[in-house]
Amino acid sequence: MGYRSTKTYGHELGLSCCFRQWRADHSHCSLLHGYALAVRIEFAAEELDHRNWVQDFGGLKEVKSYLQDTFDHKVVVAADDPEMFTFGRLQEMGLAEIRVMERVGCEAFAEAIFKTVESIIDSDRVSVASVEVKEHGANSAIYLGDK
């Protein structure tokens, strides 16, 4: 069974990002829209550390920086978005800070955050069990990884 602990970066942190699901040609999600995302990271360990913790939350400053650099007041664009040139021009004009990801959406964001946090914690004792990304109180996506 082991131990679990969670770290949440709530909507109040201000991870206000804008994105679009360009493939969602059946809905308004194909348009640029934004959310103040919230992120919940679940850590797992079979044993506690010498302080009786799963994860030292004070050691996650790099995680918070990554989240802010990737999502806070950014326009997140899928690498294959057919309007990539337009988004590039918006950045060149100083009208948007563009972040290109392989895919966009809460599911894709949860997976990217999961993999990034795993590389940041780099621990034999602690692993990332799941990452949940919330658009708002009604919608979220969870990535569990391969384990």
WOMODA-V705687 format. One record per backbone hydrogen bond with DSSP energy under -0.5 kcal/mol. NH is the residue of the N-H (numbers start at 1). CO is the residue of the C=O. If there is no record, write none. Layout:
nh	co
NH	CO
NH	CO
This chain:
nh	co
3	45
5	43
7	41
9	39
10	8
13	10
14	11
15	37
16	14
17	15
17	35
18	74
19	33
20	76
21	29
22	20
24	21
25	23
27	24
30	24
30	27
31	28
33	19
35	17
37	15
37	35
38	134
39	9
40	132
41	7
42	130
43	5
43	41
44	127
45	3
46	125
49	53
52	49
57	55
59	56
60	57
64	60
65	61
66	62
67	63
68	64
69	65
70	66
71	67
72	67
72	68
73	16
73	71
74	16
74	71
75	97
76	18
76	74
77	75
77	99
79	101
81	78
84	81
87	83
88	84
89	85
90	86
91	87
92	88
93	89
94	91
95	90
96	90
98	96
99	75
101	77
101	99
109	105
110	106
111	107
112	108
113	109
114	110
115	111
116	112
117	113
118	114
119	115
120	116
121	117
122	118
127	44
129	42
129	127
130	42
131	143
132	40
133	141
134	38
135	139
136	139
141	133
143	131
